[in-house]
Amino acid sequence: MSKNNSEIPVPAHESLAAQALGKVDDVTRALVPPLHLSTTYERDGDGGYRSGRGYTRPHNPTYDEPESLLSVLEGGTDCLLFSSGMAAATAVFQSLLPGDHVVASKVMYWALRSWLIDFAMSWGLDVEFVDTTDLQALGGAMRPGSTRLVWIETPGNPTWDITDIAAAADIAHAAHARLAVDSTVATPVLTRPLDWGADLVMHSATKYLNGHSDVLAGALVCREKDSFWNRVRAWRRDGGAMLGPFEAWLLLRGLRTLFVRVRHSSQSALQIAEHFAQHPLVSHVLYPGLPTFAGHEIAARQMQGGFGGMLSIRVKAGGAAAVSTAANVMLIKRATSLGGVESLIEHRATVEGPSTPVPQDLLRLSIGLETPADLINDLEQALDRAHHVHGDPAAAPMGG
Ligand SMILES: *Cc1c(COP(=O)(O)O)cnc(C)c1O
């Protein structure tokens, strides 16, 4: 990059995020942008709108800055915020046509998977779930001419399976299909799917992007503003799955600290994963940062600067002991969701119900910003106490 007295190199993404792109309010010179609550805008005498805005559903200015920032962080050309991650994801599928064929990761966010199964039936979408970590299986599922979309989640909930984004993009593009990536867990701090060839990136902004467990929001970022993107935008405008302006404002505030939060959580998660990898009461630690993890090599390539703040442990003594471990934590919160400043633990099989593919002995952990030693101590004592009751799986009936 050229440099002279009046120029500095283009700031790093971390710097752009910290300053929310550095914009200062035109009118007041405020560093923090105003919150625009107005739902409507004055029409000019000639019937036009000189501001380019007429009504809040498509045009609230409070969306502009978080959308611009997310576009930049993901390396895309446009971003749309939604009222939730589910609203963002479903807008993509609702922009497909009946009869279109979709290939989706078998391991993915539970609520989206169940919605997709129901929606496919009523909308006439042909959805096929495959193990997208297996590139041969993915390639074999493609039907050139009718496959319109490949949907992957990586790392995938809650086993953190890693799909090779670049390879999936090649396979999708060879069949003239788009590749969409649910990148909620990786965040643009660790992975930029568009750089690896994806066409769309989706986020539950409820999670790391906002990061404080106090906003429900979603986002889509596109590589190109093509006709499909226009359909997604029209769906958002007409379906009205918009977040409130205050949520957009809070989201921008959360994004300013995204890089430090994700890096800290990733470092702590790695430390915790390493600690429990050899633990006598734990049979498996599922974490892409462990060299023994199946997708580690791909993760090391497509995730930069860390492997994320999500990990799962499988309790050796079984399902009842896992439930009891979660019941015995004292610092970590028992709650669903992820990506917040506070660490959370959850027995996913209970949440997902009888048809879940998730093992009964699995506990999902979202690592927050507490000191890792405190989290390790808490898990140690919870595992110990659960072990005293359920230590011998043959002696205690399986619950949970
Ligand atoms: C939470 C989550 C979603 C859904 O997002 P909401 O904001 O809860 O609607 C989708 N994908 C992943 C990976 C998630 O963690």
PDBQT file of the ligand as one rigid body, heavy atoms in Angstrom, charges set to zero:
ROOT
HETATM    1  C1  LIG A 501     -28.877 -19.029  17.195  1.00  0.00    +0.000 C 
HETATM    2  C2  LIG A 501     -28.528 -19.568  15.877  1.00  0.00    +0.000 A 
HETATM    3  C3  LIG A 501     -29.379 -19.395  14.776  1.00  0.00    +0.000 A 
HETATM    4  C4  LIG A 501     -30.732 -18.722  14.904  1.00  0.00    +0.000 C 
HETATM    5  O1  LIG A 501     -30.596 -17.378  15.262  1.00  0.00    +0.000 OA
HETATM    6  P1  LIG A 501     -31.690 -16.552  16.119  1.00  0.00    +0.000 P 
HETATM    7  O2  LIG A 501     -31.072 -15.213  16.213  1.00  0.00    +0.000 OA
HETATM    8  O3  LIG A 501     -31.876 -17.269  17.411  1.00  0.00    +0.000 OA
HETATM    9  O4  LIG A 501     -32.949 -16.557  15.313  1.00  0.00    +0.000 OA
HETATM   10  C5  LIG A 501     -28.958 -19.890  13.556  1.00  0.00    +0.000 A 
HETATM   11  N1  LIG A 501     -27.767 -20.521  13.410  1.00  0.00    +0.000 NA
HETATM   12  C6  LIG A 501     -26.933 -20.703  14.449  1.00  0.00    +0.000 A 
HETATM   13  C7  LIG A 501     -25.633 -21.397  14.226  1.00  0.00    +0.000 C 
HETATM   14  C8  LIG A 501     -27.280 -20.236  15.715  1.00  0.00    +0.000 A 
HETATM   15  O5  LIG A 501     -26.445 -20.423  16.741  1.00  0.00    +0.000 OA
ENDROOT
TORSDOF 0
